[in-house]
Amino acid sequence: MANVSRPQGFVPLRHITGSPWNGQVQAFLVDSGDATAMFIGDAVKIAGAAGVAGQIVAGMNTEGMATITRCASGTAEQLMVGVVVGFLPDPTNLILKHRAASTNRIAFVVTDPSVIFEIQEDGVTSNLVAADVGNNISFSLTAGSTVTGISGMQVISAAKNTTATLPCKIVGLTARVDNAFGLASTDKAKVEVLLNTGVYLPNVAGG
């Protein structure tokens, strides 16, 4: 059976201990000076600033709240902080599911480095195979959908290696009947990964 191609960025599954992801997140400010849209499932990094005194966004006081931005590189992000799983509603557009460019928004981010995420491979050039489990891999920066609000990020199938600075580590194949390694190039497998680089993580070589 062919794999279903449905990019969703990074989707939290469980902790490396086997316990379910507990839903814990941290709130971050995405500042209106950021001209890049952000989507649920996007990997994000620290932007190097914080909310100022008296700044209220969607009813939340952002003074001292760290700012984030969508990852600008899928190859080596040393300031990566985690994955967006939601936003506070935009009071000016309550049906908006993503964070529109150049708007203030509060994003909820999974920052726990022990969380395993599911993400689809892009299947470009070559597909992932069982022997790739344990290797590190980079991800694409494809923009998400402004209709669904869901990320378009995928891991780059041809960009797996033992390189310690690659941002994700392949933990395994997501186990279900509609998912398999090594099919046709259009059959994009969903794999489970840990974040391998970022502000809360060391860089660990794959292999």
C-alpha positions in Angstrom: 0.0 0.0 0.0 1.3 3.5 -0.9 2.1 5.9 1.8 -0.2 8.9 2.0 1.6 12.2 1.4 0.3 14.7 4.0 3.0 17.0 5.4 2.2 18.4 8.8 5.6 19.6 10.0 6.6 18.2 13.4 3.8 16.5 15.4 4.5 15.6 19.1 3.9 11.9 19.9 5.5 10.9 23.2 8.5 11.3 25.4 11.6 9.2 24.8 10.7 7.3 28.0 7.6 5.9 26.3 5.2 8.1 28.3 2.6 10.1 26.3 3.4 13.7 25.5 1.8 15.6 28.4 0.8 18.7 26.4 3.1 21.0 28.3 4.2 24.1 26.3 5.9 27.4 26.8 4.5 30.7 25.5 6.7 32.9 23.3 6.1 36.2 21.5 6.3 36.4 17.7 6.9 40.1 17.1 5.3 42.1 14.4 8.7 43.0 13.1 9.0 39.4 11.9 8.0 39.3 8.2 7.9 35.5 8.0 4.6 33.6 8.5 4.5 30.8 11.1 2.5 27.6 11.2 1.5 24.8 13.6 4.2 22.2 13.3 7.0 24.6 12.4 10.4 24.3 14.1 11.3 27.7 15.6 14.3 29.4 17.1 15.1 32.1 19.6 14.9 35.6 17.9 17.1 37.3 20.5 14.7 39.8 22.0 11.7 40.0 24.4 8.4 41.8 24.9 8.6 45.3 26.3 6.9 46.8 29.3 3.2 47.4 28.7 3.0 45.2 25.6 -0.2 43.2 25.7 -0.9 40.6 22.9 -4.2 38.8 22.8 -4.8 39.8 26.5 -1.4 38.4 27.7 1.3 40.6 29.2 4.4 39.9 27.1 6.9 42.0 29.2 10.1 39.9 29.3 8.6 37.1 27.2 11.3 35.7 24.8 10.7 36.2 21.1 10.9 33.4 18.5 11.1 33.2 14.7 10.6 30.4 12.2 13.8 28.5 11.6 15.7 30.0 8.7 17.9 26.9 8.2 17.0 23.3 8.2 20.7 22.3 8.2 22.1 23.6 11.5 20.0 25.7 13.9 21.9 26.2 17.1 19.2 28.5 18.5 16.3 26.1 17.8 14.0 26.1 20.8 11.2 23.7 19.8 8.1 23.2 17.7 4.9 25.3 17.5 1.7 23.5 18.5 -0.7 26.4 18.7 -1.3 30.1 19.0 -3.5 32.4 21.1 -6.4 33.6 18.9 -5.7 36.7 16.9 -8.4 39.2 18.3 -8.5 40.9 14.9 -9.2 37.7 12.9 -10.5 34.8 15.0 -10.6 32.3 12.2 -6.9 32.7 11.4 -5.2 29.4 12.2 -1.6 30.4 11.5 0.5 33.4 12.5 0.4 35.9 9.6 3.6 37.7 8.7 4.3 41.0 10.5 1.8 40.6 13.3 2.1 40.2 17.0 1.1 36.7 18.1 1.6 34.4 21.1 2.9 31.0 20.1 2.8 27.8 22.2 6.0 25.8 21.8 7.0 22.3 22.8 10.5 22.9 24.3 11.1 19.6 26.1 14.1 17.9 24.4 12.8 14.5 25.3 9.7 14.7 23.1 9.6 12.5 19.9 8.0 14.0 16.9 6.5 12.5 13.7 7.4 14.2 10.5 7.1 13.2 6.8 10.1 12.7 4.5 10.2 14.7 1.2 11.2 11.6 -0.9 13.4 13.8 -3.2 16.3 12.0 -4.9 16.0 9.0 -2.6 13.7 7.6 0.1 14.7 6.8 3.7 15.4 3.1 4.5 15.6 1.1 7.7 19.4 1.5 7.8 18.9 5.3 8.2 17.5 4.9 11.7 19.9 6.4 14.2 21.3 8.9 11.6 20.8 12.7 11.8 18.9 14.6 9.2 17.9 18.1 8.1 14.5 19.5 7.3 12.9 21.6 4.5 11.6 25.1 5.1 8.5 24.8 2.9 5.8 27.2 4.0 2.6 25.9 5.5 -1.0 26.3 4.5 -2.8 29.6 5.2 -6.1 27.6 5.0 -5.4 24.9 7.5 -2.6 26.6 9.5 -0.5 23.5 9.3 3.3 23.4 8.6 4.8 22.2 5.3 8.2 21.2 6.8 9.5 17.8 6.0 12.8 16.0 6.6 15.0 15.9 3.6 15.4 12.3 2.6 18.8 12.7 0.9 20.2 14.8 3.7 20.8 12.1 6.3 24.3 11.7 7.8 26.2 11.1 11.0 27.0 14.8 11.2 26.4 16.0 14.8 25.1 19.5 13.8 22.2 18.2 11.8 19.0 19.3 13.6 17.1 16.0 13.9 17.9 12.4 14.9 15.8 9.6 13.2 14.4 7.4 16.0 12.4 5.1 13.8 9.5 4.6 11.4 6.0 5.5 12.6 4.3 2.2 13.0 1.0 1.9 11.2 -0.4 0.0 8.2 -0.2 2.9 5.7 3.5 3.7 6.3 6.6 1.9 5.1 10.2 2.6 4.2 11.7 2.4 0.8 8.8 2.5 -1.6 8.5 4.6 -4.8 9.9 8.1 -4.6 6.4 9.5 -4.3 5.7 7.3 -1.2 6.8 9.5 1.6 7.3 7.7 4.9 6.5 9.3 8.3 9.4 8.9 10.6 9.9 9.6 14.3 12.6 12.1 15.3 14.2 13.8 18.2 15.5 17.4 18.0 19.2 17.1 17.9 20.4 20.7 18.1 19.1 23.8 19.8 19.4 26.0 22.9 18.5 23.1 25.3 20.5 20.3 23.5 24.0 19.2 22.7 24.9 18.2 19.1 25.1 14.4 19.0 26.6 12.5 16.1 24.4 10.0 14.4 25.2 6.4 13.4 
